[in-house]
Structure formats: structure tokens, C-alpha cells
Amino acid sequence: MAEKKVAPYGSWKSPITADLIVEKSIRLGEIVLDGKDIYWIEGRPSEGGRNVIVRLSPDGEKTDLTPLPFNARTRVHEYGGGSFTVKDGTLYFSNFEDQRLYRKLPGKEPQPITTEGDLRYADGIIDTRRGRMIWVREDHTRVESGPVNALVSLDLEGKEGGKVIVYGNDFYSSPRLSPDGTRLAWLTWNHPNMPWDGTELWIGEVKEDGSIGKSKKVAGGVSESIFQPEWSPDGVLHFILDRSDWWNLYRWKEEKIEPLLLKSAEFGVPQWRFGLSTFGFISKSKIICTYTEKGTWHLATIDLLAEKLTPIEITYTDIYFLKVGDGRIIFCGGSPTEPTSIVQLDVESGQIEILKRSSMVSIESEYFSIPEAIEFPTEQGLKAHGFYYPPQNKDYTAPAGELPPLIVISHGGPTSSTISTLSLGIQYWTSRGFAMLDVNYGGSTGYGRKYRERLKGKWGIVDVDDCVNGARYLVDKGEVDRDRLIITGGSAGGYTTLSALTFRDFFKAGASYYGVSDLEALAKETHKFESRYLDGLIGSYPERRDLYRERSPINFTERLFSPVIFFQGLEDKVVPPRQAELMVKALREKGIMVAYISFEGEQHGFRRAESIKRALEGSLYFYSRVFRFELGDEVESIEIKNL
């Protein structure tokens, strides 16, 4: 073994380069089963971030079904998901450019089957009995009244326009037909609720013309969240409900709601996107499910007759987009040592097969930092959670007595969570000598309703406290350098980042990715799905305008003295560029070290290879100038004001 080189933290040369990450990595998700065929979406940075639908046939052949320039992505709720469905080899998908639905017959080119105009579709299912489809539709053609959401029935061949079958509420999701096609279940909710606050589960009779007859509410309300309604093969409706403080599995049987089992674990996830799934039926008496405890996901079976949960031993610690059928379990899975992959597990034999990896990078494991799940003290005698990654590079060690700089990651949402799956974006930093702390602050999901409600009315306070206290915990343990503490985050995580830098004298630098700086502007400008989100996180607007102003970093730039770099997509409709630009302008005028990198053609989150690379290398260059260390790799310089 070669002797390690001695070099300061941050200056280590790493084989995990930005070029390697963007050239050899893709995003995976949205799994759909059609008989023995498996379909999924690949988001390819090397193709401008285009989403491609891929089919895997039983003989192992993989085929791209959506040719250039098609991009299988819907803008319903802006975050999309549920962008395609398949029946007997015929593909129906939403195209990003025009948001029309397209039909692709085997061996044919995609053809549009919905009209032109700003109508968006998601979460579609096929009504085989009537030769129709049911989709969630978001109608943006009514400029004065704003977007209108509904469930619509559509002809499979596009011979007629969509027929509205369920309407009147602000939002809809998860239309699901009973096995005999006579009943439709769906979820709905209204402002100011988000789907993880409170949803209602409804069932309606489906008439022969596809319209909905008599309907009734089955479960839920303004303070109960329901996720993923699903019919068993014998027609019993199952769903996930957080009545016990945890998202657990229930069923509606003989007009009554009954739990399958109660466990202090989360079987559901927040519905930021359509098409999410965490359980499915392998038979009428057995469910395959996934659940999380303390940030780690597990796979299990539930025997409905014995009312017993039995774990399935696998190495994956993050499991999502779970689908079940034909004696097999298909899911997206990852672990601290494995990147996200499409995985198939044979129920009878237990054999696991990796169908597609999100990364084809071949890097020796000695360059990877393995996260430790930590729990640390925070305000009011409570505990918060995170994943700690120490610096790791088999070729380097730091000078004696030196402590590493720490980057604290504040995840987006904020009603979301971070996971421990191998991320080359994190390993990019740890292999260069940075320590990382990925925080699941109060308000994160995966720890029960009470934990995620810690943020109720306290966004910009609880999340900031937890990020500060997580870093302080590592400083007090002697793990990291208290004078080189960095905080970074995207979207809501960008807001936490800017709030921590503005309202706390703790972090020494930061990076905001399409982050919120002006809560009042966000309340006025953001899209329909999140337009009342801040009612729960801050307070009603404009009644509590005082709180919006008090917690907006843009109003208190005189308190900010740490260098910040901003990254922003110029087509972002969730957090418009003005949010970053006003902050940058204020810091420039104040004389604080600041950099701003904007990207044409990017929305809320970066999908293009060149954008991802520029953001990684730009932030590394920025930190090297802030903390005055030499880089082990050559990266493109950026313009820094007040350097």
C-alpha cells in the first residue's frame, strides 16, 4: 500500500470529478409494470436533462421508447411525477415541451391525443372495461381564475376531448379503479392544506359511460393525511393513514376503517410528486411493503390473515417506487455503498437482480465515506437527526492537528427528508477532505407526524436551530473545524441556508441553490400547489405579514457577514430568479464576498450536465477562495465580487 500524501483538508485530489458524475450518472424513477415488461424513466443529464421512458422485456432487452426530442415529464404541481402509463404494450405519456398526452403504439412514433393549450396531465390509469383513461388534469387556460384541477376521462385514441368526472376541490391525486372497474377511489384536498397535512379518500360508482355516480368520503380530513389508495385483488380498498401519528397501513372493509397493524414507523412518504408507491399486493392475502425507521428503509411482507409483518433481508437502506406483480418485487433501491438502481427481487427464490444502475462510475470503495446516522440535542430538550460523513480518500491524510471543514446540508421541501444512499455529489466533497452533515431537521418526514409538525409556524427557526446544533455537536466532539463551517441547500434548503447565515452568527460561508430569500414574494408569486404552503409554515398571509418580513433574509442583509454563492435556474417558476438576484445585489453593495451563477433553460433543480458540473466546481472554487486553500484539481474559475 502506497504511503498517504499529507495535504490540507479541501485540497485533496479526487477521482470523483464533476465530469465523471455528469457523464456516467442518470436519475431513475417512475416504475410501471405491464405484464412481464418493466418500464421506468431515466433522467439523462448528458441529453439536456431529458426524461426517457425505457422498457425492459422478459428476454433482457432494454429499449428507449421516447425518441428525441420527446421528454416524458409533466408539470402538474410543477414537481410532476406520474408522467406515463402503459397497457398491453401501448404507451401513454406527457411530453414536457407542450404538456400534451401522446400515445405510442408498438413500433410506431408517438402521436398526440390531447388538444393544444396549457392543459397538464399526471397520474393516469387505463379503464380497460370502457376503453378510456382517467388522469389528473391541471387546466391553466383560465388565466383570470388560475389553474383548475380535476379528474378527467379521456378516449384512448384521442378522438374526443377530456370529460371532467370529479371536480370542485383544489387538488386531486391517485385515481385507482377497483379490479372489476365499477368503483373509483381517489384522494383530494383543499387549500391551505398540503397533502401531508390532510387529505380525503373518496370512492365513487363508475357508470358505463365513464362518469361518476354516487360517491362518498371513506376516510381522512383536514388533520389526517392519506397516501396511496390501492385495491386488493378481491376488491378491498387499502391505504396509508397517519391517524396513529405514523403513516401506517389501513383498509376499508364492510364500511369500516381498520388498521392492518400499528407500528412506530412510516409506511408512507410526502406527496411532492405523483406516482409514488410504498406497497403492493403479491396475492389477495399478502402485501409487499416498505417502511422507514430512524432514516433507514426496510422491505417486508404483511400476511393479512395472520396480521403479521415479516422483514425481508436485503442490503438496500433506501427503497421507493415499489411495484409488485408476476411473483416479483421491483423498486428503486440504494445504500451507503450502492447508488440508486432499479432492482428486481424474485419472491419465491429471493434472488435479486440489478436491472439498471444510476451510475456506471467505477471507483474504489476506499474513496467513499460511509455515513453514520446521528442523533443530536437541539432546542427545548429535543433530539434531531442527520447523517454524518467524515472525510475519506485512500491517497491522503491531513497534517497533524488539523480539523476538516464541515458542510451542513439542509434538504429541500422542507417537508421532505434526506437519505443515506451513495451520492457521488456528497462523495465529491468528502473525497477532497470535507466533512458533511446531511440534516433531517424538525419538519422532516420519516419520524412521525409530531416530528414533521415541529416546523408548524416555525419555518426559519426550528430548521435553522437544528442545522446549527448539528454542526455544534460535531464541533464539540472535536470532529470538525469551528472556523470553517459551511451551510448549503436548495429551494427550501436554500431558505434555511440564507436564514442561518443571516440570523445566526455561526456559519462562515454558504451556498444557496434556487433558495428563498423573500417569504412575502414567495407567498405572492409561487405556483398553485405551494401557494398556501406557508400558511402552515409561517402563518396566514397577509394577516401575519409581520412574520413573513421578520423571517425573510432579504430584509436583514445588514446582519449577514459571511460569503455566499448563489445558483439559479432562469426558468424557475417555484422560486423565481428575482429571489436570488435581490439578495446578490444587496451583498454586492454591502461589500460581502458573493458570487452568482445563473443557468438558461433550467427550472427548479438542475438537470443538464453542464449546469450540474458548473454548480459543483463553482462552489468548490468559491470555498477555496473563502478559506484560502489550494485545490488539488483544476476547476473553472468564477467571478467573485468583493473578493
Steps between C-alpha positions, in 0.01 A plus 500: 500500500641837396572749773234768531579855395468769763288793381254743660134409506321631192809476280496124441495384141207268432402262219137598562487792260205707383551369146485143625179569694309659213629269225444170680189574711126509436185540709266204535135480596131458411483123463199353315425129442310371196476123501857370499642829368656755736508872420680784673623854439863597459590866548813555292714807572705424188185550290412836647320343796250323274276235658497182292253213548681165483344154460663180620352192334513147650791408271711775659485747212487867602334741256467879506137571416499881489733625226643849472366761547237346733544556873267295720425747775185669627472840667193427711580651842827606326676203665329249271527124534252246368589607147415177319297180503502185286243241398568195281812661356336832411665794672327823606720783628517872564751693289674785682523750216126526424353306798279302263436130548648275232419143405773270374395173339763225476735577212338839431596861566322683786182683397321775699156408632411816695438849368748786496480750783627517855341179628723278709450133587636264767439174685307328221335156509332291230130415527512181294132424542396823327797554271589826671762659728468700820757772574552786741474815288623848588333760278700819454284646223287707737745783556277710724392225742831313507568127455208260547564139604266209431481134405422451131406207280667482159450292189795268440541611140452872551178517301337734750599751766524412866183465705516632856374229738606631845545868580437776754802467732841662469701181442463136396731202479519122489192393297478122540242266346372193684588167334151468349503862377180597681651731763757778490703610804687830511665748736408866525589800716451874518699810585665575734582131555786322336444126441708406806281729717159363413340314210169326438452157345188467284331216313257547214292267286620494138220504243526326164572831324794561738330769706487481880170429671438477871816577699598531864793583723659194656773644722717801574442867563684823567728344763552147367728424207429209266746357251469245217152350481529150352243227433577142594440233234168416666383863504580622852632856515830544688683823574758666725373732775681692776220477759741341752763776447672266253411424137375143549299263280120485529213353303135588445297186548127462552465877530758518780861623521735254668878499540697207359759552770625792704872571510714800593632521146407682180350295217422816299683800359399862430323540167730753339466303178243274339552129450672427831438154647614311807287182491333257264314167499682178416172314567162583652632405844858628487645852462857595416586830666783729595528713814755724667630509856751768605591583141548142379252328267409133529320253274238265647196282440171538681288188535144635509358181647752477784533881527877452517787702358812306395815690391674399177876513550666711230797737495305800375429775753300728271204354310242687291279470190416149616294288259380142539382254236556167329675355806761773521573825679643792303630815670754778498755410765825636635731478801805681640719283276270465197354775280132495411406210273189341355489172690298182444444249778345161425252425779534122490876466467607822670740564212588865438587641159614854425320612185653847466750702700478878533879518484751300300789665677767253607674642805686309769296484819793646699406839355147480643392642833243282679236705684422461866138562607527743791254642749593827665351736761314806380270766645235432769672182612419322175708286266555543126647266240758496223760302310865583568765436233866536608767586239627194314766455232735203496782712354504783754519592864492845658782666693509406867258704710295635209123459510292484180258765377136395537223541243152478651229405250149628555263296283216649296131475558516582786250213548734240362804308620852405411614143446824306539530358147844535345510848346792595281399860562587450868804281431631777273552702817603236753766363265652850487523527877168653604279356771127500424191506721172428321230616744147366544391802699168529684234506231658216305301188416581148610476564875123528551245781472606671824856531373397649166262738677788649700531743210138612521513878526877480560666476160822696512534425872487125573681399180771760558540399866540136403761574233695718742473246782603214273816687405561604860468136608782402262713798604461409867600140423819629338406365157503823297653847484275761666656773282414329171130421525299517178126460443336419169157409369260520210150650482363488857848385602630817337267698723631320808852571377438872454312524830784327688754736347286807566345437841776295667866590544626147455573387143792656315376453141207364305358393166138557402353299213177666374434595862229721648610835636165687505210309656253773415592484133479121510148517644396733218684348206525123538289240319160365609619183674714693750310830500359434849782279628639785707174534695608196698872575504481872583139622543213631292587768247446795501368479858845401632701712259716598796631142532570476128710814517670403827619166358605616153879527467464765227370745761800457731808492280670731749527196728671282240879508499590159355586435132222339293480350153163481320389262223175564316300360208361785292177312417421413862126545568516376860764744625540769230851637426412832661532331841872438443571815303375738769713324760809509278452869435474577871817306583694660217406847622590405855848379401449135598673235290229368266467307174197439278470233231178478299398237248293551187245225440506366858195492725471407868791258530780448248472222244759586236851361520667836449291660778574224751871516422510879520323499836733240654821656378379855559427436866835321548685793345302742717583318824867482403511878470303556821719271713823552307601146412646366177295265287622153410307512172472754224155658492364790301521826691192711568448871551491589868402848605674667795772235503 
